[in-house]
Amino acid sequence: MRSIKVPAAAAPVPAPTRMAWLPGAYHSAEDFESAGFAAAARTRRTPIDLIFVDPELAHVSDRSVLERLRSDIVLPARAAGVSIWLGGISLGGLLALDYAAVHPDEIDGLCLLAPYLGNRILTAEIARAPGVGAWQPGELAETDEERRIWRFIKTRRADPPLHLGFGRQDRFAAAHRLAADTLPPAAVDVIEGGHDWPTWLRLWENFLDLRFK
């Protein structure tokens, strides 16, 4: 699993917080830098080390990406005594949620921007329940990560904190609103925009200003 590490601006030692970002389908680690994610943190002199992860498609499909994420990034951060957050965009958001569902005590927070939250049949089932609170996930197969993440959303405690951002015109916005209903208003950021990098960059800048100002 390839990754690009970006240290906090002007930091002679590791920052107190480390954040690993997982990209969407057909996106790469370089796309985060091209979109301005690293620059946004540098401009604000945010005390956070960024890791942009580039998982191989084969590792995503067989879920070994979660174990590589654990062994290569999460556990080393915990051993170093720094706070570790997972960030995810689109499909990367689903992977970050799946990690949190399996290892909830190993991370200190989640920042999800326009996450893919499962197929429309499942999200329609949740909406008809009506909503996450009334929905029952039923017995889960080991490979059913989509139901597992919704069970996690339904049953999660306040920790680790979860921040959700999305654009009003995003094609997955209906699913995002279902998840947003389970969160405190301060943990949800909704702006004008679609499922694209300019929208995600604005959401990331908002998150930095909210969490690290």
C-alpha positions as CSV (number, residue, x, y, z in Angstrom):
1,M,0.0,0.0,0.0
2,R,1.7,3.2,-1.2
3,S,1.3,6.5,0.7
4,I,2.5,10.1,0.6
5,K,3.5,11.6,3.9
6,V,3.2,15.3,4.5
7,P,4.5,16.7,7.8
8,A,2.9,19.6,9.5
9,A,4.3,23.0,8.4
10,A,7.5,24.1,10.2
11,A,7.3,21.1,12.6
12,P,10.7,19.9,13.8
13,V,9.1,16.9,15.5
14,P,6.1,14.7,14.6
15,A,2.8,16.6,15.1
16,P,0.5,15.5,18.0
17,T,-2.1,14.4,15.4
18,R,-1.7,12.2,12.4
19,M,-4.4,11.8,9.8
20,A,-4.6,9.2,7.0
21,W,-6.7,10.0,4.0
22,L,-8.3,7.2,1.8
23,P,-9.3,8.3,-1.7
24,G,-12.3,7.4,-3.8
25,A,-12.5,4.9,-6.6
26,Y,-10.1,5.7,-9.4
27,H,-8.5,8.5,-7.4
28,S,-4.9,8.4,-6.0
29,A,-2.8,9.8,-3.2
30,E,-1.5,12.5,-5.5
31,D,-5.0,13.8,-6.2
32,F,-5.2,15.0,-2.6
33,E,-2.1,17.1,-3.1
34,S,-3.3,18.4,-6.5
35,A,-6.7,19.4,-5.0
36,G,-5.0,21.5,-2.3
37,F,-5.5,19.3,0.8
38,A,-1.9,19.6,1.9
39,A,-1.7,23.3,1.0
40,A,-4.8,24.0,3.1
41,A,-3.2,22.5,6.2
42,R,0.2,24.3,5.5
43,T,-1.4,27.7,5.0
44,R,-3.2,27.4,8.4
45,R,0.0,25.9,10.0
46,T,-2.2,23.2,11.3
47,P,-0.4,20.9,13.8
48,I,-1.3,17.7,11.9
49,D,0.8,15.2,9.9
50,L,-1.1,14.0,6.8
51,I,-0.8,10.6,5.1
52,F,-2.4,10.3,1.7
53,V,-3.0,6.5,1.1
54,D,-3.0,4.9,-2.3
55,P,-4.5,1.4,-1.8
56,E,-4.3,-1.1,-4.7
57,L,-7.6,-2.1,-6.1
58,A,-7.0,-5.7,-5.3
59,H,-6.5,-4.8,-1.6
60,V,-9.8,-2.9,-1.6
61,S,-11.8,-5.7,-3.1
62,D,-10.5,-8.4,-0.7
63,R,-10.5,-6.0,2.3
64,S,-6.8,-6.6,3.0
65,V,-6.5,-2.8,2.8
66,L,-7.9,-2.6,6.3
67,E,-5.1,-4.8,7.7
68,R,-2.5,-2.9,5.8
69,L,-3.9,0.3,7.1
70,R,-3.8,-1.1,10.6
71,S,-0.2,-2.5,10.4
72,D,1.4,0.3,8.4
73,I,-0.3,3.4,9.7
74,V,-2.7,3.1,12.7
75,L,-0.7,0.9,15.1
76,P,2.6,2.8,14.4
77,A,0.8,6.0,15.3
78,R,-0.5,4.6,18.5
79,A,2.9,3.2,19.4
80,A,4.3,6.7,18.8
81,G,1.7,8.2,21.2
82,V,0.1,10.5,18.6
83,S,-3.6,10.9,17.9
84,I,-4.7,9.1,14.8
85,W,-7.6,10.1,12.6
86,L,-8.9,8.5,9.5
87,G,-10.3,10.5,6.6
88,G,-12.1,9.2,3.6
89,I,-13.7,10.5,0.4
90,S,-16.4,8.6,-1.5
91,L,-15.3,4.9,-1.4
92,G,-12.5,5.9,1.0
93,G,-15.2,7.0,3.4
94,L,-16.7,3.5,3.3
95,L,-13.3,2.0,4.0
96,A,-12.6,4.4,6.9
97,L,-16.0,3.5,8.4
98,D,-15.4,-0.2,8.0
99,Y,-12.1,0.1,9.8
100,A,-13.9,2.0,12.7
101,A,-16.6,-0.6,12.8
102,V,-14.0,-3.4,13.2
103,H,-11.5,-1.5,15.4
104,P,-13.4,1.3,17.1
105,D,-10.9,1.7,19.9
106,E,-7.9,2.2,17.7
107,I,-8.7,5.5,16.2
108,D,-9.3,9.0,17.6
109,G,-11.7,10.3,15.0
110,L,-13.2,10.1,11.5
111,C,-13.5,12.8,8.9
112,L,-15.8,11.6,6.1
113,L,-16.4,13.8,3.0
114,A,-19.1,12.6,0.7
115,P,-18.6,9.0,1.8
116,Y,-20.1,6.1,-0.3
117,L,-22.5,4.5,2.2
118,G,-23.8,1.5,0.3
119,N,-26.0,0.6,-2.6
120,R,-29.4,2.3,-3.1
121,I,-31.3,-0.8,-2.2
122,L,-29.8,-0.8,1.3
123,T,-30.2,3.0,1.8
124,A,-33.8,2.8,0.6
125,E,-34.4,0.0,3.1
126,I,-33.0,2.2,5.9
127,A,-35.1,5.2,4.8
128,R,-38.3,3.1,4.8
129,A,-37.6,1.8,8.4
130,P,-38.1,4.9,8.8
131,G,-34.5,6.1,9.4
132,V,-31.4,4.6,11.0
133,G,-32.9,4.6,14.5
134,A,-35.7,2.2,13.5
135,W,-33.7,0.1,11.1
136,Q,-32.6,-3.3,12.1
137,P,-29.4,-4.6,10.3
138,G,-30.2,-8.3,11.0
139,E,-27.5,-11.0,11.0
140,L,-24.4,-9.8,9.1
141,A,-22.1,-11.9,6.9
142,E,-18.4,-11.3,7.4
143,T,-18.1,-9.8,4.0
144,D,-21.2,-7.5,4.2
145,E,-19.3,-4.2,4.9
146,E,-22.2,-2.0,3.8
147,R,-24.6,-3.3,6.5
148,R,-21.7,-3.4,9.0
149,I,-21.0,0.3,8.5
150,W,-24.7,1.2,9.0
151,R,-24.8,-0.9,12.1
152,F,-21.8,1.0,13.3
153,I,-23.5,4.4,12.5
154,K,-26.6,3.2,14.3
155,T,-24.9,1.9,17.5
156,R,-21.7,4.0,17.7
157,R,-20.9,5.9,20.9
158,A,-19.7,9.5,21.0
159,D,-16.1,8.3,20.6
160,P,-14.5,8.2,18.2
161,P,-16.0,11.5,17.0
162,L,-17.3,11.5,13.5
163,H,-17.4,14.5,11.2
164,L,-19.5,14.3,8.1
165,G,-19.3,16.8,5.2
166,F,-21.1,16.7,1.9
167,G,-22.5,18.9,-0.9
168,R,-26.2,19.4,-1.3
169,Q,-26.1,18.4,-4.9
170,D,-23.9,15.3,-4.3
171,R,-25.4,12.2,-5.9
172,F,-25.1,10.3,-2.6
173,A,-26.7,13.2,-0.6
174,A,-29.8,11.2,0.3
175,A,-27.7,8.6,2.1
176,H,-25.6,11.3,3.7
177,R,-28.7,12.9,5.2
178,L,-29.7,9.6,6.7
179,A,-26.3,9.4,8.5
180,A,-26.4,13.1,9.4
181,D,-29.6,12.5,11.3
182,T,-27.6,10.3,13.8
183,L,-25.1,13.0,14.5
184,P,-25.1,16.3,16.5
185,P,-25.5,19.3,14.2
186,A,-22.0,20.6,14.9
187,A,-20.6,17.3,13.4
188,V,-22.3,17.9,10.0
189,D,-21.2,20.3,7.3
190,V,-23.4,20.7,4.3
191,I,-22.5,23.2,1.5
192,E,-23.4,23.9,-2.0
193,G,-21.6,21.5,-4.4
194,G,-21.5,18.1,-6.0
195,H,-19.4,14.9,-5.8
196,D,-16.1,16.6,-6.8
197,W,-12.7,17.9,-5.6
198,P,-13.6,21.6,-5.3
199,T,-16.5,20.7,-3.0
200,W,-14.3,18.3,-0.9
201,L,-11.6,20.9,-0.6
202,R,-14.0,23.5,0.8
203,L,-15.3,20.9,3.3
204,W,-11.7,20.0,4.3
205,E,-10.9,23.7,4.9
206,N,-14.1,24.1,7.0
207,F,-13.1,21.0,9.0
208,L,-9.6,22.4,9.7
209,D,-11.0,25.8,10.7
210,L,-13.5,24.1,13.0
211,R,-11.3,21.5,14.6
212,F,-7.8,23.1,14.6
213,K,-8.3,26.9,14.6
